[in-house]
Amino acid sequence: MECALAVTRVNLQLGETVEVKGKIFSGCRGFEVNLGKDCDNLVLHFNPRFDCKGDVNTIVCNSRQDGVWGEEQRESSFPFEQGGKFQASFTFASDEITVKLAEDYTISFPNRLGLNVIDYIAIEGDFKVKVLKFL
């Protein structure tokens, strides 16, 4: 079962954070959280993969500019469980996006597009959004 949520005109400014909470479906192959200007210009494509696109238990981060993907960044730590809960906060800065997954686990990804505002958030895959909170 795949779900999708897209929010436009978000107006997330530098220094602000968006928090995502939800439920990972049993049998989840993967899901993604995308932040950017629009679907073709993503400052962050955050993609935990349980078993998807040749990756197993890997977090893939990337950017997309004018519809063209950048170089992937892979994280080997994988703090997710199928059927479990998901909670992450995404803090937007001029030089990077910091993803906090647990008290002691964060991922940093560069702001390759040089965006000063995030207007688009999309979440899709084998995942149900319970909370989308702006801080």
DRENVEXPA-913837 format. One record per residue (C-alpha): x, y, z. Coordinates in steps of 0.001 Angstrom, whole numbers, plus 524288, in hexadecimal, padded with zeros to 5 digits. Example, Ala and Ser with C-alpha at 12.3 -4.5 7.8 and 13.67 -1.06 7.14 Angstrom:
% DRENVEXPA-913837
<pt east="8300C" north="7EE6C" up="81E78"/>
<pt east="83566" north="7FBDC" up="81BE4"/>
//
This chain:
% DRENVEXPA-913837
<pt east="80000" north="80000" up="80000"/>
<pt east="8063D" north="80C9D" up="7FB92"/>
<pt east="8024A" north="819FE" up="80099"/>
<pt east="805DA" north="82795" up="7FC13"/>
<pt east="804EC" north="8353F" up="8019D"/>
<pt east="8098C" north="841CC" up="7FB0E"/>
<pt east="8093D" north="84F4F" up="80125"/>
<pt east="80C32" north="85BBA" up="7F980"/>
<pt east="80E6D" north="869D8" up="7FD92"/>
<pt east="814DD" north="8651A" up="80A0E"/>
<pt east="81DC5" north="87107" up="80B7E"/>
<pt east="82771" north="86A26" up="81495"/>
<pt east="83214" north="87437" up="81762"/>
<pt east="8406F" north="8726E" up="81ABA"/>
<pt east="841E0" north="86DE5" up="828CA"/>
<pt east="8345D" north="867C3" up="82934"/>
<pt east="83112" north="85968" up="82AFE"/>
<pt east="8269C" north="85042" up="82626"/>
<pt east="823A6" north="843FA" up="82DE1"/>
<pt east="81DBB" north="837D8" up="827BC"/>
<pt east="817B4" north="82CD2" up="82F97"/>
<pt east="810D7" north="820F9" up="82A74"/>
<pt east="80F56" north="8125E" up="82917"/>
<pt east="817CD" north="809EC" up="8205E"/>
<pt east="80F56" north="7FF56" up="81A3A"/>
<pt east="8126D" north="7F0F5" up="81C44"/>
<pt east="81907" north="7EC0F" up="80FF1"/>
<pt east="81E14" north="7F9BC" up="80CE3"/>
<pt east="827BE" north="7F9F4" up="801A6"/>
<pt east="82AEB" north="8084F" up="80356"/>
<pt east="825BC" north="81601" up="80502"/>
<pt east="82A6F" north="823D2" up="802A3"/>
<pt east="829B1" north="83181" up="807FF"/>
<pt east="82C82" north="83C0E" up="7FDEA"/>
<pt east="82F38" north="84A54" up="8011C"/>
<pt east="8317C" north="8551A" up="7F74D"/>
<pt east="82C17" north="85F53" up="7EE22"/>
<pt east="8239B" north="855BD" up="7E664"/>
<pt east="8240F" north="84783" up="7E1F0"/>
<pt east="82EFC" north="84A55" up="7D827"/>
<pt east="83750" north="85245" up="7E1A2"/>
<pt east="839B8" north="84ADE" up="7EE44"/>
<pt east="84394" north="84F8B" up="7F82F"/>
<pt east="841EF" north="8425B" up="7FF03"/>
<pt east="83CC2" north="83537" up="7FA83"/>
<pt east="83D07" north="82CDA" up="806DF"/>
<pt east="83A76" north="81EA8" up="80334"/>
<pt east="83B48" north="8137C" up="80D28"/>
<pt east="83B7C" north="806B5" up="80579"/>
<pt east="83853" north="7F9C2" up="80BF9"/>
<pt east="8397E" north="7F24B" up="7FF21"/>
<pt east="8382F" north="7FB72" up="7F39F"/>
<pt east="83FCC" north="7FF06" up="7E754"/>
<pt east="84AA6" north="7F568" up="7EAB3"/>
<pt east="84CC3" north="7FADD" up="7F863"/>
<pt east="849D4" north="7F3BD" up="8051D"/>
<pt east="848B0" north="7FAF4" up="8122A"/>
<pt east="84EF6" north="80741" up="80CBC"/>
<pt east="84B7D" north="815A2" up="80D95"/>
<pt east="84DCD" north="81CA0" up="800B8"/>
<pt east="84E67" north="82B79" up="80064"/>
<pt east="84F38" north="83384" up="7F411"/>
<pt east="84B8B" north="84064" up="7EDAF"/>
<pt east="844AE" north="8433D" up="7E0E9"/>
<pt east="84696" north="84F89" up="7D8D3"/>
<pt east="83E36" north="8525A" up="7CCD9"/>
<pt east="83A27" north="843FC" up="7CCC4"/>
<pt east="84821" north="83EDB" up="7CD0B"/>
<pt east="84CA6" north="836AB" up="7D8A6"/>
<pt east="8597E" north="839CF" up="7DF72"/>
<pt east="86313" north="83083" up="7E5CC"/>
<pt east="85D19" north="82757" up="7EFDD"/>
<pt east="861A4" north="8272F" up="7FDEE"/>
<pt east="85F8F" north="81A0A" up="804AD"/>
<pt east="85E55" north="817C1" up="8133E"/>
<pt east="860ED" north="80A1D" up="8187F"/>
<pt east="85A53" north="80C42" up="825AC"/>
<pt east="84C14" north="80875" up="8244A"/>
<pt east="843E0" north="80B2A" up="83076"/>
<pt east="836C0" north="80717" up="82A86"/>
<pt east="82E01" north="7FB30" up="82BB2"/>
<pt east="82310" north="7F6A4" up="822DE"/>
<pt east="81657" north="7F8BC" up="82A1E"/>
<pt east="81D0D" north="8024A" up="83355"/>
<pt east="81BE1" north="810B5" up="8360F"/>
<pt east="823A3" north="81B3B" up="82F03"/>
<pt east="82796" north="82866" up="83451"/>
<pt east="8310A" north="831F5" up="82E35"/>
<pt east="833A0" north="84085" up="82EC5"/>
<pt east="83945" north="847A9" up="8230C"/>
<pt east="84021" north="85474" up="82668"/>
<pt east="842AA" north="85D91" up="81AF2"/>
<pt east="84F1D" north="865C3" up="81A94"/>
<pt east="855F6" north="86D69" up="80FE2"/>
<pt east="860B3" north="86332" up="80EA8"/>
<pt east="859C5" north="8566A" up="81221"/>
<pt east="84DC3" north="84F02" up="81660"/>
<pt east="84F66" north="847DF" up="8234A"/>
<pt east="846E9" north="83BDD" up="8252D"/>
<pt east="8455A" north="83796" up="83342"/>
<pt east="8408A" north="82993" up="8343B"/>
<pt east="84391" north="82683" up="84268"/>
<pt east="849EA" north="82D19" up="84E08"/>
<pt east="85745" north="828B7" up="8498A"/>
<pt east="85581" north="82710" up="83AD4"/>
<pt east="8557D" north="83221" up="830F3"/>
<pt east="8584A" north="8332F" up="8227F"/>
<pt east="85D50" north="83F84" up="81BF7"/>
<pt east="85B0A" north="841F7" up="80D91"/>
<pt east="8601F" north="84DF9" up="8063F"/>
<pt east="856DC" north="85869" up="80114"/>
<pt east="85BBC" north="85634" up="7F338"/>
<pt east="85133" north="85EC1" up="7ED28"/>
<pt east="85449" north="86A55" up="7F5E5"/>
<pt east="845E3" north="86BFA" up="7F930"/>
<pt east="841E8" north="8763F" up="80337"/>
<pt east="83409" north="87124" up="804A7"/>
<pt east="82D77" north="863DB" up="8036A"/>
<pt east="82017" north="864AA" up="7FD0B"/>
<pt east="81D91" north="85642" up="7FA54"/>
<pt east="81CD9" north="84A22" up="802DB"/>
<pt east="818D6" north="83CD2" up="7FDA0"/>
<pt east="8184F" north="82FEC" up="804D9"/>
<pt east="8156E" north="8233C" up="7FDF2"/>
<pt east="81759" north="814AB" up="7FE71"/>
<pt east="81381" north="809F9" up="80800"/>
<pt east="8116A" north="813D2" up="812D3"/>
<pt east="805F3" north="81AD5" up="81921"/>
<pt east="807F9" north="828C9" up="81DE6"/>
<pt east="8025E" north="82B3C" up="82B71"/>
<pt east="80889" north="83896" up="82E79"/>
<pt east="80E82" north="84340" up="82625"/>
<pt east="812D9" north="84DF7" up="82F6E"/>
<pt east="819F0" north="85AB4" up="82CBD"/>
<pt east="82311" north="85FE9" up="83751"/>
//
